[in-house]
Amino acid sequence: MIMKKRLLILVLLTMGTSFSFGQKFTEQDTLRGSITPERAWWDLSYYHLDIAVKPDEKFISGSNTIRYQVKTKEQVMQIDLQPPLKIEKVTQDGEELDFESKINAHFVKLEKPQEVGDYNEIIVHYSGYPRVAARAPWDGGFSWAKDENGKHFIATSCQGLGASVWWPNKDHMYDEVDSMLISVKVPKDLMNVSNGRLRKIEEDTDTKTYHWFVANPINNYGVNVNIGDYVHFGEKYQGEQGPLDMDYYVLRDNLEKAKEQFKQSPMMMKAFEHWFGPYPFYEDSFKLVEVPYLGMEHQSSITYGNKYQNGYLGRDLSGSGWGLKFDFIIIHEAGHEWFANSITYKDIADMWVHEGFTSYSENLYVDYHFGKEAAEDYVIGLRTNIQNDKPVIGTYDVNSRGSSDMYYKGSNMLHTIRQLVDDDEKWRQILRGLNKDFYHQTVTTKQIEDYLSENTGFDLTKVFDQYLRTTMIPVFEYKLEDGNTIKYRYSNVVEGFNMPLRIFVDEEPMWLSPTSEWKTESANPNGTTFKVDRNFYLEKKELE
């Protein structure tokens, strides 16, 4: 009965989402990206991921204990693990269970009756040679490298691809585990750094096992393993919720460079607590951990590979000059602690909630430390990177993200909304309110859109439709007539688009209410200057 119900839902979902912008989706996409019946009936409570990593062999083995609460009475559970890794066995209460595999999805047949409200657990034992990251972190897996001294230097990354590329779990973003223990056995001359706080180190003849505990909810792709010849230093930051441990793990030879470059970490924390509210994971501390790839927002264990330089590998993505005033990876990836790790999308189609807000956080960092005009220069400069190739929001229920414009178009949309609010303190309280009201939650685009509309006092529905769901950029068409009137409208917009717009007449601000219909307004200029506020993300066209 359960299997038939699952297959029916898969057929319906696949029929509804087979193609999107030329992309064909498969049953595996649906199994990965939808809340299947075998996922829906149970809620995650606790993981204990317990693995041994053998660097010389590029081999891992171990188990994941999965504790869960029963919501409805069912007997088949979906667990995800991607080949070439293999599940060796699954047990519950010491009894081995049967399971059926469909490539990445494994359907475990539970023998014990699952009573509503009960907390139960299974243990999934697995091993193998995990996928090697092709281009971490974008095409992830395990990165197996060596440092300049020939020591192993290893890290994981898996957003989009899924955490099941290296460990068995409920690999859908809607359900976050409440807490987690991560135990990693490595060769004795190496250290493992993972999320949360280090509880203890167990030492054997040739190995050490590091036990890290995460006290807060964590999304699957935020879990990480970092292995290397690390040295540690740290500091205590006096934050909004008291002393915050900020710890840094870097390769031995990079210690002095890190001590200088990581001075930006408390600067980041000061700016982001101002704009977004308290750091969301005081109980788990904040860490920067050096890795052999560029970096990633792993919760309380931010990975860093920007080569101890400002900009994005030394480049200013905005072309404004301000992008070289800060280390892009420290600022951007740490910004994700608020938007990605605390506020997390339910479906990767809404990935703009992570990347749009976090790209915008770079702008707010510049605003806090270098001023409002510098921040405007920075975020406006990012517009040259926008491609408008496809909508920012992807296809739901098939693990499909939208355009990479979610970064720069997303940040410029938010910057535009800030102009509509026209009150910087109110805007700051809205951003802090988002982080308070959606603290440690998984969300949909609609929840974020509704919150911003309600709290800004503007119906932003058409603004979101325009910037997130189409590739069209609004065009403000205008004509100055008789020296004291302006005729204007929007073109290239969705039906009903009516975003207010600020202009300057002889340097004096004036608000217009354009729609797709022509309007005429008295501008009463004392002189001849007219300009459209550059902070609104649109194109302008003066008509003859």
C-alpha positions in Angstrom: 0.0 0.0 0.0 2.8 2.4 0.9 4.8 1.6 -2.2 1.8 2.1 -4.5 1.0 5.4 -2.9 4.6 6.5 -3.4 4.7 5.5 -7.0 1.4 7.3 -7.7 2.8 10.5 -6.2 6.0 10.2 -8.2 4.1 9.8 -11.4 2.0 12.9 -10.7 5.0 14.9 -9.7 7.1 13.8 -12.7 4.2 14.6 -15.1 4.0 18.1 -13.6 7.7 18.9 -13.7 9.3 16.9 -16.5 10.7 19.9 -18.3 11.7 23.4 -17.2 13.7 25.8 -19.4 14.9 22.8 -21.5 15.8 20.7 -18.5 14.3 17.2 -18.2 13.8 15.9 -14.7 13.9 12.2 -13.7 12.4 10.0 -11.1 15.6 10.4 -9.1 15.2 14.1 -9.1 11.7 13.7 -7.7 12.9 11.2 -5.0 15.6 13.7 -4.0 13.6 16.9 -4.2 10.1 16.1 -3.0 8.7 15.2 0.4 7.8 11.6 -0.4 5.4 9.6 1.7 8.4 7.7 3.1 9.8 10.9 4.4 6.6 12.7 5.5 5.5 10.4 8.3 8.6 10.9 10.6 10.4 13.9 12.0 14.2 14.0 12.6 15.3 14.4 16.2 19.0 13.4 16.4 21.9 12.1 14.3 25.1 10.4 15.5 27.4 10.2 12.5 30.3 8.0 13.4 32.9 7.4 10.6 36.5 6.5 10.0 38.4 8.3 7.2 41.4 6.5 5.6 43.1 9.2 3.5 45.7 6.9 1.8 42.8 4.8 0.4 40.3 7.6 0.0 37.9 5.3 1.8 35.3 6.0 4.5 33.3 3.6 6.7 31.0 3.9 9.7 27.4 4.5 10.6 24.7 7.0 11.2 22.2 6.6 14.1 19.0 8.3 13.1 16.5 9.1 15.9 13.1 10.3 14.9 9.5 10.9 16.1 6.6 9.1 14.5 3.9 11.5 13.1 1.7 8.9 11.4 1.7 5.1 11.4 3.8 3.9 8.5 6.4 1.1 8.1 8.6 2.2 5.2 11.3 4.9 5.6 13.3 6.6 2.9 17.0 7.0 3.6 19.3 8.6 1.1 22.9 7.5 0.2 24.6 8.0 -3.2 26.7 5.4 -5.0 29.5 4.4 -5.0 28.9 4.3 -1.2 26.9 1.3 -0.1 24.6 0.5 2.8 25.9 -2.6 4.5 23.0 -3.1 6.8 20.3 -1.2 8.7 19.2 -2.2 12.2 16.5 -1.2 14.7 16.6 -2.4 18.3 19.4 -4.8 17.3 17.4 -6.5 14.5 18.6 -6.3 10.9 16.0 -4.8 8.5 15.3 -5.4 4.8 15.5 -2.5 2.4 14.9 -1.8 -1.3 17.2 0.5 -3.2 16.5 2.8 -6.1 20.0 4.2 -6.9 20.2 7.1 -4.3 17.0 6.3 -2.4 16.7 3.4 -0.1 13.4 2.2 1.4 13.8 0.6 4.8 11.1 -1.8 5.9 10.5 -1.4 9.6 9.4 -4.5 11.6 8.6 -2.7 14.8 5.1 -1.1 14.9 5.6 2.7 14.5 3.2 4.3 17.0 2.3 8.0 16.7 4.4 10.1 19.1 7.1 7.5 19.8 10.8 8.3 19.4 12.6 5.4 17.7 15.9 5.1 16.0 17.6 3.1 13.2 21.4 2.6 12.6 22.6 2.7 9.0 26.0 1.1 8.5 27.8 2.0 5.3 31.2 2.2 3.6 33.0 2.9 0.3 34.9 5.3 -1.8 32.9 8.6 -1.8 32.5 10.7 -4.8 35.6 13.0 -5.4 34.6 16.6 -5.7 35.0 17.7 -9.3 34.9 21.4 -8.6 34.3 22.1 -4.9 32.2 23.5 -3.5 29.9 23.8 -6.6 30.3 20.2 -7.7 31.1 18.7 -4.4 31.9 15.5 -2.5 35.3 14.7 -0.9 38.2 17.0 -1.7 41.4 14.9 -1.2 44.5 17.1 -1.3 47.9 17.6 0.4 49.4 20.6 2.0 52.9 22.0 1.1 54.4 19.6 3.6 52.9 16.6 2.1 50.3 16.1 4.8 46.7 15.1 3.9 44.4 18.0 3.6 40.7 16.9 3.2 37.3 18.5 3.2 33.7 17.8 2.3 31.2 20.0 0.4 27.8 19.0 -0.9 25.1 21.7 -1.3 22.8 20.9 -4.2 24.4 17.6 -4.8 23.2 16.5 -1.3 24.8 15.4 1.9 23.9 11.8 0.9 27.0 12.0 -1.4 29.0 11.1 1.7 26.7 10.1 4.6 23.3 8.4 4.9 20.5 10.7 6.0 17.1 12.2 5.3 18.3 14.2 2.4 15.7 16.9 2.0 16.0 20.4 3.4 12.5 20.7 4.9 13.3 18.6 8.0 16.4 19.6 10.1 17.8 17.4 12.8 17.5 19.0 16.3 21.0 18.1 17.4 23.9 16.0 16.2 27.1 14.2 17.3 29.8 13.9 14.7 32.6 11.4 15.4 35.5 11.2 13.0 38.4 8.8 13.2 41.6 10.0 11.4 45.3 9.2 11.4 47.0 10.3 14.5 49.1 13.0 12.8 46.0 14.8 11.6 43.1 16.7 13.2 39.4 16.6 12.3 37.3 19.8 12.6 33.5 19.6 12.3 30.5 21.6 13.3 29.6 22.6 16.9 31.9 22.2 19.9 34.6 19.6 20.5 33.5 17.3 23.3 36.5 14.9 23.5 39.3 13.3 21.6 39.9 9.5 21.9 43.4 8.3 21.1 44.4 4.9 19.9 47.8 3.6 18.7 47.5 5.0 15.2 44.4 7.1 15.2 42.5 9.8 17.0 38.7 10.2 17.0 37.3 13.7 17.3 33.8 14.0 18.8 32.0 17.3 17.8 28.5 18.1 19.2 26.0 20.4 17.5 23.4 21.7 20.0 21.3 23.6 17.4 19.2 22.4 14.4 21.4 21.9 11.4 20.7 21.4 7.7 22.3 18.4 6.0 24.6 20.2 3.6 25.9 22.3 6.6 27.5 19.2 8.2 31.2 18.9 7.3 34.4 17.1 7.9 37.7 18.9 7.6 41.0 17.0 8.1 44.5 18.4 8.1 47.6 19.4 10.0 45.7 22.2 11.7 46.8 24.6 14.4 44.3 26.6 16.4 43.9 30.1 17.8 40.9 32.0 18.9 39.3 34.9 20.7 36.1 35.8 22.6 33.8 38.3 21.0 31.5 40.3 23.2 28.3 40.0 21.3 24.6 40.8 21.8 24.1 37.6 23.7 27.4 37.7 25.7 30.8 36.2 25.1 31.0 34.3 21.8 33.9 31.8 21.2 35.4 32.5 17.8 37.9 29.8 16.8 40.2 29.5 13.8 41.8 26.3 12.5 44.4 26.8 9.8 47.3 24.9 8.3 50.4 25.1 10.4 52.4 27.2 7.8 49.6 29.8 7.5 49.2 30.7 11.1 50.7 34.2 10.9 48.8 35.1 7.8 45.6 33.9 9.3 46.1 35.9 12.5 46.3 39.0 10.4 43.5 38.2 7.8 41.0 36.9 10.4 41.0 40.2 12.2 38.0 40.8 9.8 36.0 38.1 11.7 35.0 40.3 14.7 34.4 43.2 12.2 32.0 40.9 10.4 30.3 39.9 13.6 29.8 43.5 14.7 28.3 44.5 11.4 26.0 41.5 11.0 24.7 41.5 14.6 23.9 45.2 14.0 21.9 44.5 10.9 20.5 41.0 11.5 20.5 40.5 15.2 22.4 38.1 17.4 24.6 35.4 15.9 22.3 32.4 15.7 24.6 29.7 17.2 26.2 31.0 20.3 25.9 27.5 21.9 28.0 26.0 19.1 30.5 28.8 18.7 31.8 30.3 15.4 34.7 28.7 13.5 36.7 29.5 10.4 38.4 26.4 9.1 41.0 26.4 6.2 40.1 24.0 3.4 41.6 23.1 0.0 38.7 24.8 -2.0 37.3 28.3 -2.0 34.9 28.1 1.0 31.4 27.2 2.1 28.8 28.2 4.7 29.0 25.0 6.9 27.1 25.9 10.1 29.4 27.0 12.9 32.3 25.6 10.9 32.7 28.1 8.0 35.3 26.8 5.5 37.9 29.2 4.1 40.1 29.0 1.1 40.5 32.5 -0.2 44.3 32.5 0.1 44.4 35.1 2.8 43.6 38.1 0.5 40.8 40.6 0.1 38.3 40.4 -2.6 37.2 37.2 -4.3 40.5 35.5 -4.8 41.9 39.0 -5.1 39.2 40.3 -7.4 36.5 42.9 -6.8 33.3 41.5 -8.1 31.6 44.9 -8.0 34.3 46.8 -9.9 33.8 49.6 -7.5 36.9 49.3 -5.5 35.0 48.5 -2.3 35.2 44.8 -2.9 38.9 44.9 -2.1 38.3 46.3 1.3 37.2 43.0 2.7 37.9 39.2 2.4 34.9 38.0 0.4 34.9 34.5 1.8 35.0 35.6 5.4 32.1 38.1 4.9 29.9 36.2 2.5 30.1 32.7 4.0 29.7 34.0 7.5 26.7 36.0 6.4 25.1 32.6 5.6 25.0 31.8 9.3 21.9 34.1 9.4 20.5 33.3 5.9 21.0 29.6 5.1 21.9 28.1 8.4 19.4 29.8 10.7 16.8 30.7 8.0 16.9 27.8 5.6 15.0 27.1 2.4 12.6 24.1 2.4 13.2 23.6 -1.4 16.4 24.5 -3.3 14.2 26.3 -5.8 14.1 29.0 -3.2 17.8 29.2 -2.9 17.6 33.0 -3.4 16.6 33.2 0.2 20.1 32.1 1.1 22.1 33.8 -1.7 20.2 36.9 -2.3 20.2 38.0 1.3 23.8 36.9 1.8 25.0 38.7 -1.3 23.2 41.7 0.2 25.0 41.2 3.5 28.2 42.1 1.8 26.7 45.4 0.9 25.6 45.9 4.6 29.1 45.1 5.8 30.4 47.8 3.6 27.6 50.1 4.8 28.5 49.5 8.4 32.3 50.0 8.1 32.7 52.3 5.1 29.4 54.3 4.8 26.2 54.3 2.9 27.5 55.7 -0.4 30.3 53.1 -0.5 27.7 50.4 0.0 25.6 51.8 -2.8 28.6 51.8 -5.1 29.3 48.2 -4.2 25.8 46.7 -4.7 25.2 48.8 -7.9 28.5 47.6 -9.2 27.4 44.0 -8.9 24.7 44.5 -11.5 27.3 44.0 -14.3 27.3 40.3 -13.3 23.6 39.8 -13.8 22.9 37.6 -16.8 19.0 37.4 -16.8 19.3 33.9 -18.4 16.4 32.4 -16.5 14.2 33.1 -13.4 15.8 33.3 -10.0 13.3 30.8 -8.6 13.8 27.2 -9.8 11.5 24.3 -10.3 10.0 22.9 -7.1 10.1 19.3 -5.9 12.9 18.1 -8.1 16.0 19.6 -6.4 16.4 22.3 -9.1 17.9 25.7 -8.3 17.2 28.8 -10.3 19.6 31.2 -12.0 22.9 32.2 -10.5 21.4 35.7 -10.7 20.0 34.9 -7.2 23.2 36.5 -5.9 23.5 39.9 -7.6 19.9 40.3 -8.8 18.7 39.2 -5.4 20.9 41.7 -3.6 19.9 44.5 -5.9 16.2 43.6 -5.4 16.6 43.9 -1.7 18.6 47.1 -2.0 15.7 48.5 -4.1 13.2 47.5 -1.4 15.3 49.4 1.1 14.7 52.5 -1.0 10.9 51.9 -0.9 11.1 51.7 2.9 13.0 55.0 2.8 13.8 54.6 6.5 17.1 52.9 7.3 16.3 52.1 10.9 13.0 50.6 10.0 14.7 48.5 7.3 17.3 47.3 9.9 14.5 46.3 12.3 12.8 44.4 9.4 16.0 42.4 8.8 16.4 41.7 12.5 12.7 40.8 12.7 13.2 38.2 9.9 15.9 36.6 11.9 13.9 36.6 15.1 10.6 35.4 13.6 12.2 32.7 11.4 15.0 31.7 13.8 16.2 28.2 13.2 13.3 27.5 10.7 13.0 26.2 7.2 11.0 28.5 5.0 9.4 29.1 1.6 9.7 32.1 -0.6 6.0 32.9 0.1 6.8 33.3 3.9 9.6 35.7 3.2 7.7 37.6 0.6 4.7 38.0 2.9 6.8 39.0 5.8 8.5 41.8 3.8 5.2 43.0 2.4 3.6 43.2 5.8 6.4 44.9 7.5 7.5 47.3 4.9 3.9 48.5 4.4 4.1 47.9 0.6 2.4 45.1 -1.3 5.6 43.8 -2.9 3.9 40.9 -4.7 4.6 42.3 -8.2 8.1 43.3 -7.2 8.9 39.7 -6.3 7.1 38.4 -9.4 9.2 40.8 -11.6 12.6 40.2 -10.2 12.3 36.5 -9.0 10.0 34.9 -11.5 10.9 36.6 -14.8 14.1 37.6 -16.6 12.6 41.1 -17.5 14.2 44.2 -16.0 11.7 47.1 -15.7 12.2 50.0 -18.1 11.3 53.5 -16.8 10.3 55.5 -19.9 9.9 59.2 -19.6 9.7 62.4 -21.5 10.2 65.9 -20.1 7.7 68.4 -21.6 7.3 72.2 -21.4 10.0 72.5 -18.8 7.8 71.6 -15.9 6.0 68.3 -16.6 7.1 64.7 -16.9 5.3 62.0 -18.9 6.3 58.5 -17.8 5.4 54.8 -17.5 7.0 51.4 -17.0 7.5 48.9 -19.9 8.9 45.4 -19.9 7.0 44.6 -16.7 4.6 42.0 -15.4 0.9 42.9 -15.4 0.1 45.2 -12.4 3.7 46.2 -11.7 3.5 49.6 -9.9 6.7 50.0 -7.9 7.1 53.6 -6.6 10.2 55.4 -7.9 12.3 58.2 -6.6 13.6 60.8 -8.9 15.6 64.0 -8.4 14.5 67.3 -9.8 17.2 70.0 -9.3 18.7 67.6 -6.6 15.4 67.6 -4.7 13.8 64.1 -4.2 10.4 63.4 -5.7 8.3 60.2 -5.7 6.5 59.0 -8.8 3.9 56.1 -9.0 4.6 54.6 -12.4 2.5 51.8 -13.9 2.4 50.4 -17.4 0.0 53.3 -18.4 1.2 56.7 -19.3 1.0 59.3 -16.6 1.8 63.0 -16.5 3.0 64.9 -13.5 4.1 68.5 -12.7 7.8 68.5 -11.8 8.1 72.3 -11.3 11.8 72.5 -11.8 13.6 75.7 -10.9 16.4 74.7 -13.2 17.2 71.9 -15.6 18.5 68.9 -13.8 16.6 65.6 -13.7 17.8 62.1 -12.8 16.4 58.8 -11.7 17.7 57.4 -8.4 20.5 55.0 -9.2 19.6 52.7 -6.3 16.5 51.3 -8.0 17.4 48.3 -10.1 15.8 49.2 -13.5 16.7 50.6 -16.9 15.7 54.1 -17.9 14.9 55.5 -21.3 14.3 59.1 -22.1 12.0 59.6 -25.1 12.3 62.4 -27.6 
